[in-house]
Amino acid sequence: MRPSTVADGRNVPLSLDATLRNVLFDPVTGEARWFNFDTAHDPGLAPAWHHGDDLRALVYSAVELFADVPVALLLLTVRDAYADPGPWEQLRDRLARGTLHRSPLHFAQACPPDRRRRELESLLLRGDWPCGSLMKDTEVGRSDNKPLNPGPSGLP
């Protein structure tokens, strides 16, 4: 880890751990685990944003690393596994204000090609992120097991 200066002038360890590079996949079980070693967040940011910031790093790194997978499919896949609407709302709100994925730390974590980044950000801005999975007939995050009606982009 490298030191990083945060808002109050302190040097803290810089961790790039919230990216897709810290996912371990077990092909035998088909399970993946994301190892988040609790990135040192800027203390000037609201605590509610910490999970949103981790999610930002994961989503942007997925878009960068899986160049052959459509952005909408990547976003749906992450969304199905991360059903808490709070961090998704944080992402959308910060993106709408122009403050999402703009710092040197963000670009050190993930730097997807401009076209894919713009597509991701367009989908994030348009997205309606109700709690629950977007997958049909699954128990993850939903009690009614009814599929959501996706819009033309595949997102609701």
C-alpha positions as CSV (number, residue, x, y, z in Angstrom):
1,M,0.0,0.0,0.0
2,R,1.1,3.5,-0.7
3,P,0.4,6.6,1.5
4,S,-2.2,9.0,0.5
5,T,-3.1,12.5,1.8
6,V,-6.7,12.8,2.8
7,A,-8.9,15.9,3.3
8,D,-7.6,16.7,6.8
9,G,-3.9,16.5,5.7
10,R,-3.2,13.2,7.3
11,N,-1.3,10.5,5.4
12,V,-3.2,7.2,5.4
13,P,-2.5,3.9,3.6
14,L,-3.9,3.9,0.0
15,S,-5.7,0.7,-0.7
16,L,-7.0,-0.2,-4.1
17,D,-8.8,-3.3,-2.7
18,A,-12.4,-2.5,-3.6
19,T,-11.8,-3.5,-7.3
20,L,-12.7,-6.6,-9.2
21,R,-9.1,-7.6,-8.9
22,N,-9.9,-8.8,-5.4
23,V,-12.5,-11.4,-6.4
24,L,-11.8,-15.1,-6.0
25,F,-13.9,-17.4,-8.1
26,D,-14.3,-21.1,-7.3
27,P,-15.2,-22.9,-10.6
28,V,-16.2,-26.1,-8.7
29,T,-18.9,-24.4,-6.6
30,G,-19.5,-21.5,-9.1
31,E,-19.2,-19.0,-6.2
32,A,-17.2,-15.8,-6.2
33,R,-16.1,-13.9,-3.1
34,W,-15.1,-10.2,-3.1
35,F,-12.4,-9.4,-0.6
36,N,-12.7,-5.9,0.7
37,F,-10.0,-5.1,3.2
38,D,-11.8,-1.9,4.2
39,T,-10.3,0.8,2.0
40,A,-9.2,3.9,3.8
41,H,-11.9,6.4,2.8
42,D,-11.5,10.2,2.8
43,P,-12.7,11.2,6.3
44,G,-14.4,14.2,4.8
45,L,-16.9,11.9,3.0
46,A,-20.2,10.9,4.7
47,P,-20.1,7.3,6.2
48,A,-23.0,6.4,4.0
49,W,-20.8,7.0,0.9
50,H,-18.2,4.4,1.9
51,H,-20.2,1.5,0.6
52,G,-21.1,3.5,-2.5
53,D,-17.4,4.2,-3.1
54,D,-16.6,0.5,-2.8
55,L,-19.4,-0.3,-5.2
56,R,-18.1,2.4,-7.6
57,A,-14.6,0.8,-7.6
58,L,-16.1,-2.7,-8.2
59,V,-18.4,-1.6,-11.1
60,Y,-15.8,0.6,-12.9
61,S,-13.2,-2.1,-12.6
62,A,-15.6,-4.7,-14.0
63,V,-16.3,-2.5,-17.0
64,E,-12.5,-2.1,-17.5
65,L,-11.5,-5.7,-17.0
66,F,-14.3,-7.4,-18.9
67,A,-14.0,-5.5,-22.2
68,D,-15.8,-8.3,-24.1
69,V,-18.9,-8.3,-21.9
70,P,-21.6,-5.7,-22.6
71,V,-21.7,-2.9,-20.0
72,A,-25.4,-3.5,-19.3
73,L,-24.9,-7.2,-18.6
74,L,-22.0,-6.4,-16.2
75,L,-24.1,-3.8,-14.4
76,L,-27.1,-6.2,-14.1
77,T,-24.8,-9.0,-12.8
78,V,-23.3,-6.7,-10.1
79,R,-26.8,-5.4,-9.3
80,D,-28.2,-8.9,-8.9
81,A,-25.5,-9.7,-6.3
82,Y,-25.6,-6.3,-4.5
83,A,-29.3,-5.6,-3.8
84,D,-28.9,-2.9,-1.2
85,P,-30.3,0.3,-2.9
86,G,-28.5,2.8,-0.7
87,P,-25.0,2.5,-2.4
88,W,-26.6,2.5,-5.8
89,E,-28.5,5.7,-5.0
90,Q,-25.2,7.2,-3.8
91,L,-23.6,6.3,-7.1
92,R,-26.4,7.8,-9.1
93,D,-26.6,11.0,-7.0
94,R,-22.8,11.6,-7.1
95,L,-22.7,10.9,-10.8
96,A,-25.5,13.4,-11.4
97,R,-23.5,16.0,-9.5
98,G,-20.4,15.2,-11.5
99,T,-18.4,13.9,-8.6
100,L,-18.2,10.2,-9.4
101,H,-15.1,8.5,-10.6
102,R,-13.0,11.7,-11.1
103,S,-10.1,11.6,-8.6
104,P,-6.6,10.2,-9.2
105,L,-7.5,7.4,-6.7
106,H,-10.5,6.5,-8.7
107,F,-8.5,6.3,-11.9
108,A,-5.8,4.2,-10.1
109,Q,-8.5,1.7,-9.1
110,A,-10.1,1.5,-12.5
111,C,-9.8,3.3,-15.8
112,P,-12.3,1.8,-18.3
113,P,-12.3,3.1,-21.9
114,D,-14.2,6.3,-22.4
115,R,-16.9,4.8,-24.5
116,R,-17.7,2.0,-21.9
117,R,-17.4,4.5,-19.0
118,R,-19.9,6.8,-20.7
119,E,-22.3,3.9,-21.3
120,L,-22.0,2.8,-17.7
121,E,-22.6,6.3,-16.4
122,S,-25.6,6.7,-18.7
123,L,-27.1,3.4,-17.4
124,L,-26.4,4.4,-13.8
125,L,-28.2,7.8,-14.3
126,R,-31.2,6.2,-15.9
127,G,-31.4,3.2,-13.6
128,D,-34.2,2.6,-11.1
129,W,-32.7,0.6,-8.4
130,P,-35.4,-1.0,-6.3
131,C,-34.3,-3.4,-3.6
132,G,-34.1,-6.9,-4.8
133,S,-32.7,-9.0,-7.6
134,L,-33.3,-8.3,-11.2
135,M,-33.1,-12.0,-12.0
136,K,-36.3,-13.9,-12.8
137,D,-37.4,-16.5,-10.3
138,T,-34.7,-16.1,-7.8
139,E,-34.8,-15.9,-4.0
140,V,-31.9,-13.4,-3.7
141,G,-33.2,-10.2,-2.2
142,R,-36.9,-10.6,-3.1
143,S,-39.7,-12.1,-1.2
144,D,-42.2,-12.2,-4.0
145,N,-40.0,-13.8,-6.7
146,K,-41.7,-11.8,-9.4
147,P,-39.4,-10.5,-12.2
148,L,-39.0,-6.8,-12.6
149,N,-40.0,-5.3,-16.0
150,P,-36.8,-4.2,-17.7
151,G,-36.7,-1.2,-19.9
152,P,-35.3,-1.2,-23.5
153,S,-31.7,-1.2,-22.2
154,G,-32.3,-4.3,-20.1
155,L,-32.4,-2.2,-16.9
156,P,-35.7,-1.4,-15.2
